[in-house]
Amino acid sequence: MSIRIYGNRPLKTLPGLETRPTSSRVRTAVFNIWQGSVVECHWLDLCAGSGTMGAEALARGAATVTGIELSSRACGVIRENWGTIARPDQKFRLYRGELFTQLKRLRNEKFGRIYFDPPYGAGLYQRALQYVSDRQILASDGELAAEYDPKRWSPVAVGSLEPIRHKTYGNTAIAFYGWKHDRKFADTRDPVPK
């Protein structure tokens, strides 16, 4: 199976349910919200799956894309996809293994945009957000987007990170996190973009 991203570029995906690519409607919505901030950013893709979000970030001009994925089969597909999309001036790297073990490699880095799409039932949200907060790997003006099933999890403030906006697209929801400020959490239910 293949899917298409920005610029009508095809990507490979794994068959079956081992990975769950972010739907094109949700990808488009996230990149519309983050438009203008992806170009030249340092992007981190947590639980990268088939790598569609990282590939989309490369296609839209991210300077670097870093990914973490547990599945070795998925990592092969991600490397191929990102290698096809990346321009010579863009860099990407992928770490295979358990999320928190691999996150330790990034302790001295800052990312402008972080996309977090774990297996919905794995119970990783609280711990991952706490790690990002404690290690401060999100840039001071950065944002983290967590994709989730609203029937299984609800966004809450964790450490110094707080949800700053929330969007729901059918059965998929995205919580956008930033550093705590005097902003109020905006809960909106947007229709799925066409």
PyMOL commands that place a pseudoatom at each C-alpha (Angstrom):
pseudoatom trace, name=CA, resn=MET, resi=1, chain=A, elem=C, hetatm=0, pos=[0.000, 0.000, 0.000]
pseudoatom trace, name=CA, resn=SER, resi=2, chain=A, elem=C, hetatm=0, pos=[1.141, 3.556, -0.609]
pseudoatom trace, name=CA, resn=ILE, resi=3, chain=A, elem=C, hetatm=0, pos=[-0.145, 6.976, 0.423]
pseudoatom trace, name=CA, resn=ARG, resi=4, chain=A, elem=C, hetatm=0, pos=[0.545, 10.433, -0.952]
pseudoatom trace, name=CA, resn=ILE, resi=5, chain=A, elem=C, hetatm=0, pos=[1.851, 13.485, 0.848]
pseudoatom trace, name=CA, resn=TYR, resi=6, chain=A, elem=C, hetatm=0, pos=[2.423, 17.164, 0.024]
pseudoatom trace, name=CA, resn=GLY, resi=7, chain=A, elem=C, hetatm=0, pos=[3.371, 17.652, -3.618]
pseudoatom trace, name=CA, resn=ASN, resi=8, chain=A, elem=C, hetatm=0, pos=[1.572, 14.415, -4.574]
pseudoatom trace, name=CA, resn=ARG, resi=9, chain=A, elem=C, hetatm=0, pos=[4.599, 12.347, -3.532]
pseudoatom trace, name=CA, resn=PRO, resi=10, chain=A, elem=C, hetatm=0, pos=[3.952, 8.637, -2.920]
pseudoatom trace, name=CA, resn=LEU, resi=11, chain=A, elem=C, hetatm=0, pos=[5.131, 6.917, 0.257]
pseudoatom trace, name=CA, resn=LYS, resi=12, chain=A, elem=C, hetatm=0, pos=[5.274, 3.243, 1.120]
pseudoatom trace, name=CA, resn=THR, resi=13, chain=A, elem=C, hetatm=0, pos=[3.508, 1.873, 4.180]
pseudoatom trace, name=CA, resn=LEU, resi=14, chain=A, elem=C, hetatm=0, pos=[3.537, -1.495, 5.893]
pseudoatom trace, name=CA, resn=PRO, resi=15, chain=A, elem=C, hetatm=0, pos=[0.612, -3.819, 5.247]
pseudoatom trace, name=CA, resn=GLY, resi=16, chain=A, elem=C, hetatm=0, pos=[-1.639, -4.697, 8.148]
pseudoatom trace, name=CA, resn=LEU, resi=17, chain=A, elem=C, hetatm=0, pos=[-2.056, -2.932, 11.455]
pseudoatom trace, name=CA, resn=GLU, resi=18, chain=A, elem=C, hetatm=0, pos=[1.562, -2.863, 12.685]
pseudoatom trace, name=CA, resn=THR, resi=19, chain=A, elem=C, hetatm=0, pos=[1.666, 0.878, 11.995]
pseudoatom trace, name=CA, resn=ARG, resi=20, chain=A, elem=C, hetatm=0, pos=[-1.220, 3.311, 11.687]
pseudoatom trace, name=CA, resn=PRO, resi=21, chain=A, elem=C, hetatm=0, pos=[-0.369, 6.155, 9.294]
pseudoatom trace, name=CA, resn=THR, resi=22, chain=A, elem=C, hetatm=0, pos=[-1.895, 9.487, 10.222]
pseudoatom trace, name=CA, resn=SER, resi=23, chain=A, elem=C, hetatm=0, pos=[-4.797, 10.093, 7.851]
pseudoatom trace, name=CA, resn=SER, resi=24, chain=A, elem=C, hetatm=0, pos=[-4.353, 12.614, 5.065]
pseudoatom trace, name=CA, resn=ARG, resi=25, chain=A, elem=C, hetatm=0, pos=[-7.112, 14.798, 6.568]
pseudoatom trace, name=CA, resn=VAL, resi=26, chain=A, elem=C, hetatm=0, pos=[-5.388, 14.974, 9.945]
pseudoatom trace, name=CA, resn=ARG, resi=27, chain=A, elem=C, hetatm=0, pos=[-1.935, 15.508, 8.344]
pseudoatom trace, name=CA, resn=THR, resi=28, chain=A, elem=C, hetatm=0, pos=[-3.305, 18.370, 6.255]
pseudoatom trace, name=CA, resn=ALA, resi=29, chain=A, elem=C, hetatm=0, pos=[-4.961, 19.932, 9.302]
pseudoatom trace, name=CA, resn=VAL, resi=30, chain=A, elem=C, hetatm=0, pos=[-1.796, 19.727, 11.435]
pseudoatom trace, name=CA, resn=PHE, resi=31, chain=A, elem=C, hetatm=0, pos=[0.381, 21.242, 8.717]
pseudoatom trace, name=CA, resn=ASN, resi=32, chain=A, elem=C, hetatm=0, pos=[-2.187, 23.976, 8.069]
pseudoatom trace, name=CA, resn=ILE, resi=33, chain=A, elem=C, hetatm=0, pos=[-2.044, 24.890, 11.768]
pseudoatom trace, name=CA, resn=TRP, resi=34, chain=A, elem=C, hetatm=0, pos=[1.767, 24.796, 11.738]
pseudoatom trace, name=CA, resn=GLN, resi=35, chain=A, elem=C, hetatm=0, pos=[2.179, 26.420, 8.314]
pseudoatom trace, name=CA, resn=GLY, resi=36, chain=A, elem=C, hetatm=0, pos=[5.058, 28.842, 8.239]
pseudoatom trace, name=CA, resn=SER, resi=37, chain=A, elem=C, hetatm=0, pos=[6.758, 27.229, 11.228]
pseudoatom trace, name=CA, resn=VAL, resi=38, chain=A, elem=C, hetatm=0, pos=[7.900, 23.982, 9.593]
pseudoatom trace, name=CA, resn=VAL, resi=39, chain=A, elem=C, hetatm=0, pos=[10.334, 25.505, 7.093]
pseudoatom trace, name=CA, resn=GLU, resi=40, chain=A, elem=C, hetatm=0, pos=[13.875, 25.223, 8.518]
pseudoatom trace, name=CA, resn=CYS, resi=41, chain=A, elem=C, hetatm=0, pos=[12.591, 23.723, 11.787]
pseudoatom trace, name=CA, resn=HIS, resi=42, chain=A, elem=C, hetatm=0, pos=[14.061, 20.783, 13.664]
pseudoatom trace, name=CA, resn=TRP, resi=43, chain=A, elem=C, hetatm=0, pos=[11.308, 18.142, 13.684]
pseudoatom trace, name=CA, resn=LEU, resi=44, chain=A, elem=C, hetatm=0, pos=[11.015, 15.180, 16.046]
pseudoatom trace, name=CA, resn=ASP, resi=45, chain=A, elem=C, hetatm=0, pos=[8.701, 12.276, 15.184]
pseudoatom trace, name=CA, resn=LEU, resi=46, chain=A, elem=C, hetatm=0, pos=[7.989, 10.111, 18.257]
pseudoatom trace, name=CA, resn=CYS, resi=47, chain=A, elem=C, hetatm=0, pos=[6.575, 6.649, 17.511]
pseudoatom trace, name=CA, resn=ALA, resi=48, chain=A, elem=C, hetatm=0, pos=[7.133, 7.387, 13.831]
pseudoatom trace, name=CA, resn=GLY, resi=49, chain=A, elem=C, hetatm=0, pos=[5.124, 4.433, 12.480]
pseudoatom trace, name=CA, resn=SER, resi=50, chain=A, elem=C, hetatm=0, pos=[5.468, 4.573, 8.706]
pseudoatom trace, name=CA, resn=GLY, resi=51, chain=A, elem=C, hetatm=0, pos=[7.143, 7.988, 8.884]
pseudoatom trace, name=CA, resn=THR, resi=52, chain=A, elem=C, hetatm=0, pos=[4.442, 9.928, 7.063]
pseudoatom trace, name=CA, resn=MET, resi=53, chain=A, elem=C, hetatm=0, pos=[4.569, 12.950, 9.382]
pseudoatom trace, name=CA, resn=GLY, resi=54, chain=A, elem=C, hetatm=0, pos=[8.353, 13.193, 9.149]
pseudoatom trace, name=CA, resn=ALA, resi=55, chain=A, elem=C, hetatm=0, pos=[8.181, 12.790, 5.368]
pseudoatom trace, name=CA, resn=GLU, resi=56, chain=A, elem=C, hetatm=0, pos=[5.562, 15.527, 5.210]
pseudoatom trace, name=CA, resn=ALA, resi=57, chain=A, elem=C, hetatm=0, pos=[7.808, 17.782, 7.321]
pseudoatom trace, name=CA, resn=LEU, resi=58, chain=A, elem=C, hetatm=0, pos=[10.709, 17.158, 4.910]
pseudoatom trace, name=CA, resn=ALA, resi=59, chain=A, elem=C, hetatm=0, pos=[8.466, 17.849, 1.912]
pseudoatom trace, name=CA, resn=ARG, resi=60, chain=A, elem=C, hetatm=0, pos=[7.443, 21.142, 3.527]
pseudoatom trace, name=CA, resn=GLY, resi=61, chain=A, elem=C, hetatm=0, pos=[11.013, 22.284, 4.189]
pseudoatom trace, name=CA, resn=ALA, resi=62, chain=A, elem=C, hetatm=0, pos=[12.081, 21.107, 7.667]
pseudoatom trace, name=CA, resn=ALA, resi=63, chain=A, elem=C, hetatm=0, pos=[15.854, 21.440, 8.085]
pseudoatom trace, name=CA, resn=THR, resi=64, chain=A, elem=C, hetatm=0, pos=[16.144, 18.183, 10.031]
pseudoatom trace, name=CA, resn=VAL, resi=65, chain=A, elem=C, hetatm=0, pos=[13.849, 15.316, 10.879]
pseudoatom trace, name=CA, resn=THR, resi=66, chain=A, elem=C, hetatm=0, pos=[14.594, 12.901, 13.699]
pseudoatom trace, name=CA, resn=GLY, resi=67, chain=A, elem=C, hetatm=0, pos=[12.448, 9.851, 14.302]
pseudoatom trace, name=CA, resn=ILE, resi=68, chain=A, elem=C, hetatm=0, pos=[12.092, 7.128, 16.916]
pseudoatom trace, name=CA, resn=GLU, resi=69, chain=A, elem=C, hetatm=0, pos=[10.330, 3.861, 16.063]
pseudoatom trace, name=CA, resn=LEU, resi=70, chain=A, elem=C, hetatm=0, pos=[10.255, 0.463, 17.762]
pseudoatom trace, name=CA, resn=SER, resi=71, chain=A, elem=C, hetatm=0, pos=[9.503, -1.742, 14.732]
pseudoatom trace, name=CA, resn=SER, resi=72, chain=A, elem=C, hetatm=0, pos=[12.492, -2.752, 12.619]
pseudoatom trace, name=CA, resn=ARG, resi=73, chain=A, elem=C, hetatm=0, pos=[10.191, -3.407, 9.628]
pseudoatom trace, name=CA, resn=ALA, resi=74, chain=A, elem=C, hetatm=0, pos=[8.760, 0.090, 9.936]
pseudoatom trace, name=CA, resn=CYS, resi=75, chain=A, elem=C, hetatm=0, pos=[12.253, 1.592, 10.199]
pseudoatom trace, name=CA, resn=GLY, resi=76, chain=A, elem=C, hetatm=0, pos=[13.178, 0.107, 6.822]
pseudoatom trace, name=CA, resn=VAL, resi=77, chain=A, elem=C, hetatm=0, pos=[10.126, 1.744, 5.235]
pseudoatom trace, name=CA, resn=ILE, resi=78, chain=A, elem=C, hetatm=0, pos=[10.783, 5.068, 7.002]
pseudoatom trace, name=CA, resn=ARG, resi=79, chain=A, elem=C, hetatm=0, pos=[14.416, 5.230, 5.846]
pseudoatom trace, name=CA, resn=GLU, resi=80, chain=A, elem=C, hetatm=0, pos=[13.352, 4.536, 2.274]
pseudoatom trace, name=CA, resn=ASN, resi=81, chain=A, elem=C, hetatm=0, pos=[10.545, 7.129, 2.386]
pseudoatom trace, name=CA, resn=TRP, resi=82, chain=A, elem=C, hetatm=0, pos=[12.649, 9.858, 4.002]
pseudoatom trace, name=CA, resn=GLY, resi=83, chain=A, elem=C, hetatm=0, pos=[15.578, 9.156, 1.677]
pseudoatom trace, name=CA, resn=THR, resi=84, chain=A, elem=C, hetatm=0, pos=[13.283, 9.627, -1.314]
pseudoatom trace, name=CA, resn=ILE, resi=85, chain=A, elem=C, hetatm=0, pos=[11.805, 12.906, -0.025]
pseudoatom trace, name=CA, resn=ALA, resi=86, chain=A, elem=C, hetatm=0, pos=[14.833, 14.656, 1.556]
pseudoatom trace, name=CA, resn=ARG, resi=87, chain=A, elem=C, hetatm=0, pos=[16.707, 17.250, -0.472]
pseudoatom trace, name=CA, resn=PRO, resi=88, chain=A, elem=C, hetatm=0, pos=[20.520, 17.289, -0.290]
pseudoatom trace, name=CA, resn=ASP, resi=89, chain=A, elem=C, hetatm=0, pos=[20.450, 20.203, 2.193]
pseudoatom trace, name=CA, resn=GLN, resi=90, chain=A, elem=C, hetatm=0, pos=[18.084, 18.377, 4.583]
pseudoatom trace, name=CA, resn=LYS, resi=91, chain=A, elem=C, hetatm=0, pos=[19.174, 15.845, 7.169]
pseudoatom trace, name=CA, resn=PHE, resi=92, chain=A, elem=C, hetatm=0, pos=[17.284, 12.997, 8.754]
pseudoatom trace, name=CA, resn=ARG, resi=93, chain=A, elem=C, hetatm=0, pos=[18.072, 10.291, 11.255]
pseudoatom trace, name=CA, resn=LEU, resi=94, chain=A, elem=C, hetatm=0, pos=[16.097, 7.449, 12.686]
pseudoatom trace, name=CA, resn=TYR, resi=95, chain=A, elem=C, hetatm=0, pos=[16.592, 5.569, 15.946]
pseudoatom trace, name=CA, resn=ARG, resi=96, chain=A, elem=C, hetatm=0, pos=[15.131, 2.091, 16.267]
pseudoatom trace, name=CA, resn=GLY, resi=97, chain=A, elem=C, hetatm=0, pos=[14.157, 0.921, 19.716]
pseudoatom trace, name=CA, resn=GLU, resi=98, chain=A, elem=C, hetatm=0, pos=[12.109, 1.583, 22.809]
pseudoatom trace, name=CA, resn=LEU, resi=99, chain=A, elem=C, hetatm=0, pos=[10.933, 5.205, 22.980]
pseudoatom trace, name=CA, resn=PHE, resi=100, chain=A, elem=C, hetatm=0, pos=[12.451, 6.268, 26.306]
pseudoatom trace, name=CA, resn=THR, resi=101, chain=A, elem=C, hetatm=0, pos=[15.759, 4.502, 25.713]
pseudoatom trace, name=CA, resn=GLN, resi=102, chain=A, elem=C, hetatm=0, pos=[16.139, 6.301, 22.386]
pseudoatom trace, name=CA, resn=LEU, resi=103, chain=A, elem=C, hetatm=0, pos=[14.968, 9.658, 23.774]
pseudoatom trace, name=CA, resn=LYS, resi=104, chain=A, elem=C, hetatm=0, pos=[18.062, 9.675, 26.010]
pseudoatom trace, name=CA, resn=ARG, resi=105, chain=A, elem=C, hetatm=0, pos=[20.146, 10.196, 22.847]
pseudoatom trace, name=CA, resn=LEU, resi=106, chain=A, elem=C, hetatm=0, pos=[18.444, 13.576, 22.361]
pseudoatom trace, name=CA, resn=ARG, resi=107, chain=A, elem=C, hetatm=0, pos=[18.904, 15.075, 25.820]
pseudoatom trace, name=CA, resn=ASN, resi=108, chain=A, elem=C, hetatm=0, pos=[20.995, 18.062, 24.628]
pseudoatom trace, name=CA, resn=GLU, resi=109, chain=A, elem=C, hetatm=0, pos=[18.875, 18.911, 21.589]
pseudoatom trace, name=CA, resn=LYS, resi=110, chain=A, elem=C, hetatm=0, pos=[15.938, 21.241, 20.957]
pseudoatom trace, name=CA, resn=PHE, resi=111, chain=A, elem=C, hetatm=0, pos=[13.127, 20.673, 18.490]
pseudoatom trace, name=CA, resn=GLY, resi=112, chain=A, elem=C, hetatm=0, pos=[10.756, 23.321, 17.165]
pseudoatom trace, name=CA, resn=ARG, resi=113, chain=A, elem=C, hetatm=0, pos=[8.032, 20.806, 16.330]
pseudoatom trace, name=CA, resn=ILE, resi=114, chain=A, elem=C, hetatm=0, pos=[7.425, 17.407, 17.921]
pseudoatom trace, name=CA, resn=TYR, resi=115, chain=A, elem=C, hetatm=0, pos=[4.784, 14.990, 16.657]
pseudoatom trace, name=CA, resn=PHE, resi=116, chain=A, elem=C, hetatm=0, pos=[3.787, 12.195, 19.027]
pseudoatom trace, name=CA, resn=ASP, resi=117, chain=A, elem=C, hetatm=0, pos=[1.575, 9.389, 17.717]
pseudoatom trace, name=CA, resn=PRO, resi=118, chain=A, elem=C, hetatm=0, pos=[1.956, 6.345, 19.990]
pseudoatom trace, name=CA, resn=PRO, resi=119, chain=A, elem=C, hetatm=0, pos=[-0.140, 3.193, 19.859]
pseudoatom trace, name=CA, resn=TYR, resi=120, chain=A, elem=C, hetatm=0, pos=[-3.318, 4.527, 21.428]
pseudoatom trace, name=CA, resn=GLY, resi=121, chain=A, elem=C, hetatm=0, pos=[-3.589, 1.885, 24.141]
pseudoatom trace, name=CA, resn=ALA, resi=122, chain=A, elem=C, hetatm=0, pos=[0.093, 1.826, 25.145]
pseudoatom trace, name=CA, resn=GLY, resi=123, chain=A, elem=C, hetatm=0, pos=[-0.234, 4.317, 28.010]
pseudoatom trace, name=CA, resn=LEU, resi=124, chain=A, elem=C, hetatm=0, pos=[2.733, 6.451, 26.875]
pseudoatom trace, name=CA, resn=TYR, resi=125, chain=A, elem=C, hetatm=0, pos=[1.235, 9.957, 26.899]
pseudoatom trace, name=CA, resn=GLN, resi=126, chain=A, elem=C, hetatm=0, pos=[1.901, 11.042, 30.482]
pseudoatom trace, name=CA, resn=ARG, resi=127, chain=A, elem=C, hetatm=0, pos=[5.429, 9.635, 30.625]
pseudoatom trace, name=CA, resn=ALA, resi=128, chain=A, elem=C, hetatm=0, pos=[6.476, 11.024, 27.218]
pseudoatom trace, name=CA, resn=LEU, resi=129, chain=A, elem=C, hetatm=0, pos=[5.127, 14.505, 27.953]
pseudoatom trace, name=CA, resn=GLN, resi=130, chain=A, elem=C, hetatm=0, pos=[6.861, 14.460, 31.338]
pseudoatom trace, name=CA, resn=TYR, resi=131, chain=A, elem=C, hetatm=0, pos=[10.136, 13.477, 29.644]
pseudoatom trace, name=CA, resn=VAL, resi=132, chain=A, elem=C, hetatm=0, pos=[9.858, 16.313, 27.094]
pseudoatom trace, name=CA, resn=SER, resi=133, chain=A, elem=C, hetatm=0, pos=[9.087, 18.752, 29.913]
pseudoatom trace, name=CA, resn=ASP, resi=134, chain=A, elem=C, hetatm=0, pos=[11.853, 17.579, 32.262]
pseudoatom trace, name=CA, resn=ARG, resi=135, chain=A, elem=C, hetatm=0, pos=[14.571, 17.381, 29.578]
pseudoatom trace, name=CA, resn=GLN, resi=136, chain=A, elem=C, hetatm=0, pos=[13.346, 20.535, 27.811]
pseudoatom trace, name=CA, resn=ILE, resi=137, chain=A, elem=C, hetatm=0, pos=[13.859, 19.095, 24.324]
pseudoatom trace, name=CA, resn=LEU, resi=138, chain=A, elem=C, hetatm=0, pos=[11.043, 21.301, 22.988]
pseudoatom trace, name=CA, resn=ALA, resi=139, chain=A, elem=C, hetatm=0, pos=[12.317, 24.729, 21.921]
pseudoatom trace, name=CA, resn=SER, resi=140, chain=A, elem=C, hetatm=0, pos=[11.073, 27.692, 23.958]
pseudoatom trace, name=CA, resn=ASP, resi=141, chain=A, elem=C, hetatm=0, pos=[8.734, 28.748, 21.124]
pseudoatom trace, name=CA, resn=GLY, resi=142, chain=A, elem=C, hetatm=0, pos=[8.068, 25.172, 19.981]
pseudoatom trace, name=CA, resn=GLU, resi=143, chain=A, elem=C, hetatm=0, pos=[4.942, 23.055, 20.000]
pseudoatom trace, name=CA, resn=LEU, resi=144, chain=A, elem=C, hetatm=0, pos=[4.252, 19.366, 20.466]
pseudoatom trace, name=CA, resn=ALA, resi=145, chain=A, elem=C, hetatm=0, pos=[1.220, 17.714, 18.875]
pseudoatom trace, name=CA, resn=ALA, resi=146, chain=A, elem=C, hetatm=0, pos=[-0.095, 14.490, 20.406]
pseudoatom trace, name=CA, resn=GLU, resi=147, chain=A, elem=C, hetatm=0, pos=[-2.439, 12.376, 18.282]
pseudoatom trace, name=CA, resn=TYR, resi=148, chain=A, elem=C, hetatm=0, pos=[-4.905, 10.292, 20.297]
pseudoatom trace, name=CA, resn=ASP, resi=149, chain=A, elem=C, hetatm=0, pos=[-8.231, 8.545, 20.507]
pseudoatom trace, name=CA, resn=PRO, resi=150, chain=A, elem=C, hetatm=0, pos=[-10.525, 10.800, 22.584]
pseudoatom trace, name=CA, resn=LYS, resi=151, chain=A, elem=C, hetatm=0, pos=[-12.277, 7.719, 24.006]
pseudoatom trace, name=CA, resn=ARG, resi=152, chain=A, elem=C, hetatm=0, pos=[-9.002, 6.550, 25.595]
pseudoatom trace, name=CA, resn=TRP, resi=153, chain=A, elem=C, hetatm=0, pos=[-7.159, 9.692, 26.727]
pseudoatom trace, name=CA, resn=SER, resi=154, chain=A, elem=C, hetatm=0, pos=[-7.749, 13.367, 27.496]
pseudoatom trace, name=CA, resn=PRO, resi=155, chain=A, elem=C, hetatm=0, pos=[-5.053, 16.050, 27.308]
pseudoatom trace, name=CA, resn=VAL, resi=156, chain=A, elem=C, hetatm=0, pos=[-3.880, 17.508, 30.611]
pseudoatom trace, name=CA, resn=ALA, resi=157, chain=A, elem=C, hetatm=0, pos=[-1.004, 19.737, 31.669]
pseudoatom trace, name=CA, resn=VAL, resi=158, chain=A, elem=C, hetatm=0, pos=[2.130, 17.715, 32.414]
pseudoatom trace, name=CA, resn=GLY, resi=159, chain=A, elem=C, hetatm=0, pos=[5.156, 19.273, 34.101]
pseudoatom trace, name=CA, resn=SER, resi=160, chain=A, elem=C, hetatm=0, pos=[5.774, 22.625, 32.425]
pseudoatom trace, name=CA, resn=LEU, resi=161, chain=A, elem=C, hetatm=0, pos=[3.788, 21.699, 29.305]
pseudoatom trace, name=CA, resn=GLU, resi=162, chain=A, elem=C, hetatm=0, pos=[0.158, 22.626, 28.867]
pseudoatom trace, name=CA, resn=PRO, resi=163, chain=A, elem=C, hetatm=0, pos=[-2.389, 21.952, 26.134]
pseudoatom trace, name=CA, resn=ILE, resi=164, chain=A, elem=C, hetatm=0, pos=[-2.858, 25.183, 24.188]
pseudoatom trace, name=CA, resn=ARG, resi=165, chain=A, elem=C, hetatm=0, pos=[-5.379, 23.983, 21.624]
pseudoatom trace, name=CA, resn=HIS, resi=166, chain=A, elem=C, hetatm=0, pos=[-7.310, 20.853, 20.840]
pseudoatom trace, name=CA, resn=LYS, resi=167, chain=A, elem=C, hetatm=0, pos=[-8.784, 19.701, 17.549]
pseudoatom trace, name=CA, resn=THR, resi=168, chain=A, elem=C, hetatm=0, pos=[-10.994, 16.720, 16.811]
pseudoatom trace, name=CA, resn=TYR, resi=169, chain=A, elem=C, hetatm=0, pos=[-11.295, 15.188, 13.346]
pseudoatom trace, name=CA, resn=GLY, resi=170, chain=A, elem=C, hetatm=0, pos=[-13.778, 12.330, 13.382]
pseudoatom trace, name=CA, resn=ASN, resi=171, chain=A, elem=C, hetatm=0, pos=[-12.348, 9.585, 15.641]
pseudoatom trace, name=CA, resn=THR, resi=172, chain=A, elem=C, hetatm=0, pos=[-8.916, 11.197, 15.863]
pseudoatom trace, name=CA, resn=ALA, resi=173, chain=A, elem=C, hetatm=0, pos=[-7.967, 14.107, 18.101]
pseudoatom trace, name=CA, resn=ILE, resi=174, chain=A, elem=C, hetatm=0, pos=[-4.836, 16.245, 18.306]
pseudoatom trace, name=CA, resn=ALA, resi=175, chain=A, elem=C, hetatm=0, pos=[-3.722, 18.106, 21.425]
pseudoatom trace, name=CA, resn=PHE, resi=176, chain=A, elem=C, hetatm=0, pos=[-1.158, 20.856, 20.834]
pseudoatom trace, name=CA, resn=TYR, resi=177, chain=A, elem=C, hetatm=0, pos=[1.175, 21.512, 23.746]
pseudoatom trace, name=CA, resn=GLY, resi=178, chain=A, elem=C, hetatm=0, pos=[3.449, 24.428, 24.560]
pseudoatom trace, name=CA, resn=TRP, resi=179, chain=A, elem=C, hetatm=0, pos=[5.320, 25.749, 27.577]
pseudoatom trace, name=CA, resn=LYS, resi=180, chain=A, elem=C, hetatm=0, pos=[3.095, 27.116, 30.357]
pseudoatom trace, name=CA, resn=HIS, resi=181, chain=A, elem=C, hetatm=0, pos=[2.138, 30.748, 29.907]
pseudoatom trace, name=CA, resn=ASP, resi=182, chain=A, elem=C, hetatm=0, pos=[-0.990, 32.742, 30.636]
pseudoatom trace, name=CA, resn=ARG, resi=183, chain=A, elem=C, hetatm=0, pos=[-2.921, 31.151, 27.761]
pseudoatom trace, name=CA, resn=LYS, resi=184, chain=A, elem=C, hetatm=0, pos=[-6.239, 29.379, 28.135]
pseudoatom trace, name=CA, resn=PHE, resi=185, chain=A, elem=C, hetatm=0, pos=[-6.849, 25.933, 26.675]
pseudoatom trace, name=CA, resn=ALA, resi=186, chain=A, elem=C, hetatm=0, pos=[-9.043, 26.176, 23.576]
pseudoatom trace, name=CA, resn=ASP, resi=187, chain=A, elem=C, hetatm=0, pos=[-11.184, 23.089, 23.060]
pseudoatom trace, name=CA, resn=THR, resi=188, chain=A, elem=C, hetatm=0, pos=[-12.616, 23.148, 19.563]
pseudoatom trace, name=CA, resn=ARG, resi=189, chain=A, elem=C, hetatm=0, pos=[-14.349, 20.490, 17.573]
pseudoatom trace, name=CA, resn=ASP, resi=190, chain=A, elem=C, hetatm=0, pos=[-13.501, 21.193, 13.960]
pseudoatom trace, name=CA, resn=PRO, resi=191, chain=A, elem=C, hetatm=0, pos=[-15.180, 19.318, 11.154]
pseudoatom trace, name=CA, resn=VAL, resi=192, chain=A, elem=C, hetatm=0, pos=[-12.860, 17.046, 9.230]
pseudoatom trace, name=CA, resn=PRO, resi=193, chain=A, elem=C, hetatm=0, pos=[-11.230, 19.199, 6.505]
pseudoatom trace, name=CA, resn=LYS, resi=194, chain=A, elem=C, hetatm=0, pos=[-12.179, 18.173, 2.975]
for i in range(1, 194): cmd.bond("trace and resi %d" % i, "trace and resi %d" % (i + 1))
show_as sticks, trace
zoom trace
